[in-house]
Amino acid sequence: MKVGVLGAGGMGRTVIEHLHKIDGVEAVVACDLSEECLADVCEHYDIDGTTDVEEILGDSDVPLVFVTASTLGHKPLTVSALEAGKAVMCEKPMATKLADAREMVEAAERTGGFLQIGFELRYSLLYTKVKEWVDQGLLGEVMNTHCYYATSASRPKGSWRNRKSSSGGMFGEKLSHYVDLPRWWVGAKVSSVYSVCAPNVISHYQVRDNYHTTYRFDNGAVSHLSFIMGPPATFEGDSLQNVVSQQQGDGHALSYLVVGTKGAAAISVFDRTIKRWAFSKTPERFQSDWVEDLTWEEPEDHFYFHNTFDQTADIVRRVTEGLPPMTPPRDSYETTRLCFAAEESADTGRIVTMDEFDA
Ligand SMILES: NC(=O)c1ccc[n+]([C@@H]2O[C@H](COP(=O)([O-])OP(=O)(O)OC[C@H]3O[C@@H](n4cnc5c(N)ncnc54)[C@H](O)[C@@H]3O)[C@@H](O)[C@H]2O)c1
């Protein structure tokens, strides 16, 4: 298979590296608007490249493209690729506007094409372990989740990520992963969301640097996300992508507590811990027993953190075998809708119900 990579910046390079290691991928062709970036990538990986996306979309030898351009490019590239008959994997966040994300889903449904959004944490072993426990009934019905995420202000001044118009806002751009997971574990529809944010500490960001966001599911379950960017020690790039040196102990934190009717789980990226408790009722008390305590070694970090390799390999396999996406695009759209509703709540200071929030 020959695979197109549309957008050859940081994420495009990651995908190209993965594609080189995946059986059945015979050639990779890259596209980027920046000639300089393209030349560098093509030389480094010894692949062909073009600044004209139509060259790739018109190539009948390319059945699959990865949309790894910065977010403003996601909708036009995804819709054109689907209309050209390509299977598409598009990075999160889906788009800078909810209406654009909806157009992408509608294009997939209209063309009958393959569209998967890059929520690779659904492949990451840390989070699939919780899903496995949920599916095995070990946690019962998930009722309560809490995520605490603290990270440094890794984005340099001038980055497209720091502007709402080009990133769509911090919630979708960074936090969409961390509300997608509770949606997956709880398995119910989100009914309302409420965000409270302090004024930014990082004053040059035109997007928010902090959120306390609580959302309710229609089965009564509740999830909370506390996010703060700034205090942890400054680290070049994304600390989660750095699988060699751990940021544990310098203020970086990324943990979940997941509480169900029969048990609970606690996971922490920087501590490399996965724990499970089982609940029982004795005549005297509610009993909780610590029953599992798992960890992993540094060389496996990639597979426990942002497992983009297994996601890329799975997408190649699914397209080769004619299988549907792991997650239907409508489901990823629901996560996207929640992100925009969380921003709307932060803007207006009120609880936003999902029913009213569609456009
Ligand atoms: N899944 C994840 O965890 C994860 C991690 C990092 C980035 N991302 C997402 O991946 C996307 C790319 O991020 P990045 O870090 O690689 O950004 P980047 O700024 O490093 O690279 C983006 C590249 O896209 C190119 N580009 C922009 N519009 C284009 C178009 N229409 N056609 C072709 N090329 C175009 C730019 O020239 C640039 O080289 C973003 O949407 C980002 O949110 C996801």
The ligand as a MOL file (V3000), in Angstrom:
LIG
                    3D

  0  0  0     0  0            999 V3000
M  V30 BEGIN CTAB
M  V30 COUNTS 44 48 0 0 0
M  V30 BEGIN ATOM
M  V30 1 N -2.9650 12.9760 18.7670 0
M  V30 2 C -2.1110 13.7140 19.4290 0
M  V30 3 O -1.8170 13.4540 20.5780 0
M  V30 4 C -1.4910 14.8870 18.7400 0
M  V30 5 C -0.1970 15.2990 19.0960 0
M  V30 6 C 0.3580 16.3850 18.4050 0
M  V30 7 C -0.3870 17.0170 17.4190 0
M  V30 8 N -1.6410 16.5950 17.1210 0 CHG=1
M  V30 9 C -2.4350 17.2640 16.0870 0
M  V30 10 O -1.7960 17.0490 14.8340 0
M  V30 11 C -1.9440 18.2030 14.0190 0
M  V30 12 C -0.5490 18.6830 13.5790 0
M  V30 13 O 0.1920 19.0350 14.7280 0
M  V30 14 P 1.7750 19.2370 14.6440 0
M  V30 15 O 2.2800 19.1730 16.0250 0
M  V30 16 O 2.3560 18.2950 13.6400 0 CHG=-1
M  V30 17 O 1.8520 20.7320 14.0770 0
M  V30 18 P 3.0670 21.3950 13.3050 0
M  V30 19 O 2.8520 22.8540 13.4040 0
M  V30 20 O 4.3620 20.8170 13.7840 0
M  V30 21 O 2.8910 20.9100 11.7850 0
M  V30 22 C 1.7770 21.2050 11.0230 0
M  V30 23 C 2.1790 21.1660 9.5490 0
M  V30 24 O 0.9920 21.2190 8.7650 0
M  V30 25 C 1.3060 21.9670 7.5960 0
M  V30 26 N 0.0520 22.3810 6.9610 0
M  V30 27 C -0.8520 23.2960 7.4000 0
M  V30 28 N -1.9130 23.3470 6.5680 0
M  V30 29 C -1.6850 22.4470 5.5770 0
M  V30 30 C -2.4030 22.0330 4.4370 0
M  V30 31 N -3.6010 22.5640 4.1290 0
M  V30 32 N -1.8690 21.0900 3.6290 0
M  V30 33 C -0.6690 20.5320 3.9410 0
M  V30 34 N 0.0770 20.8900 5.0170 0
M  V30 35 C -0.4350 21.8330 5.8280 0
M  V30 36 C 2.2020 23.0880 8.1040 0
M  V30 37 O 2.9500 23.6800 7.0560 0
M  V30 38 C 3.0690 22.3490 9.1190 0
M  V30 39 O 4.2620 21.8510 8.5600 0
M  V30 40 C -2.7040 19.2270 14.8550 0
M  V30 41 O -4.0740 19.1960 14.5340 0
M  V30 42 C -2.4900 18.7750 16.2770 0
M  V30 43 O -3.5290 19.1440 17.1530 0
M  V30 44 C -2.1960 15.5310 17.7390 0
M  V30 END ATOM
M  V30 BEGIN BOND
M  V30 1 1 1 2
M  V30 2 2 2 3
M  V30 3 1 2 4
M  V30 4 1 4 5
M  V30 5 2 4 44
M  V30 6 2 5 6
M  V30 7 1 6 7
M  V30 8 2 7 8
M  V30 9 1 8 9
M  V30 10 1 8 44
M  V30 11 1 9 10
M  V30 12 1 9 42
M  V30 13 1 10 11
M  V30 14 1 11 12
M  V30 15 1 11 40
M  V30 16 1 12 13
M  V30 17 1 13 14
M  V30 18 2 14 15
M  V30 19 1 14 16
M  V30 20 1 14 17
M  V30 21 1 17 18
M  V30 22 2 18 19
M  V30 23 1 18 20
M  V30 24 1 18 21
M  V30 25 1 21 22
M  V30 26 1 22 23
M  V30 27 1 23 24
M  V30 28 1 23 38
M  V30 29 1 24 25
M  V30 30 1 25 26
M  V30 31 1 25 36
M  V30 32 1 26 27
M  V30 33 1 26 35
M  V30 34 2 27 28
M  V30 35 1 28 29
M  V30 36 1 29 30
M  V30 37 2 29 35
M  V30 38 1 30 31
M  V30 39 2 30 32
M  V30 40 1 32 33
M  V30 41 2 33 34
M  V30 42 1 34 35
M  V30 43 1 36 37
M  V30 44 1 36 38
M  V30 45 1 38 39
M  V30 46 1 40 41
M  V30 47 1 40 42
M  V30 48 1 42 43
M  V30 END BOND
M  V30 END CTAB
M  END
